[in-house]
Amino acid sequence: MTIDEDHYLKPHPQRSNKKLNWLRAAVLGANDGIVSVAGIVAGVAGATSQSGVILAAGVAGTVAGALSMAVGEYVSVSSQKDTEKALLAEEKQAIANNPDKELKELADLYEQKGLTRDTAERVANELTKKDAYAAHIDVELGIDPDDLTNPWNAALASTLSFTAGAMIPLLSSILSPVAYRIPFTFGAVILALILTGTLSAHVSGAGKVRATARVLIGGILAMVITYGIGRLVGLNAI
Ligand SMILES: [Zn+2]
């Protein structure tokens, strides 16, 4: 069976969207952890070879980044959820107050989607009879009310994935022999970014090579730049 036949025969699994969103958030969080802590570790390693200092900076960066991810994610998901809840409440109110106007609006929306006026009115009528609210939030708002993400879950997930990602540069810089610290850390980070790049390409359905290259170039640039700055600052401080 060709991909095309397969695509049209199987109904698109709606539920997988939510899982994909979670996976995408986790991959992004891990990527953030890898790149920002790799930058910190490389920068400090450029300035000093003292393991204790590198460890302290890496741990501080991991904790600060993880907390900032948690707060950022909590705030962004909460405000999105508030907005969506307000829209849903407004829609419910409008349907209760102005059922005729809302029925016409629904038919208009279906007409805009490409149905003839007759068909659009029929669809709108039937859907309104069945569940006006569900029909409106689907076509008009595109919100699935069961799908409103919990901000606490989102905050926890991004914090955990950031920390997991951060462990790669942190551990590889601390555990590798001092003389090979920089190449070992670079190597571990590159491998990890290839993994997250491939995963994120898989999740988004984008081209694997391009997505991975993007992530890799970003990560390598971050390490090279911070290492260079660390060396400059370290040399000038002596
Ligand atoms: Zn409406």
Residues whose N, C-alpha, C, O or C-beta is under 5 A from the ligand:
A	BS01	ZN	E102 E105 H136 E140
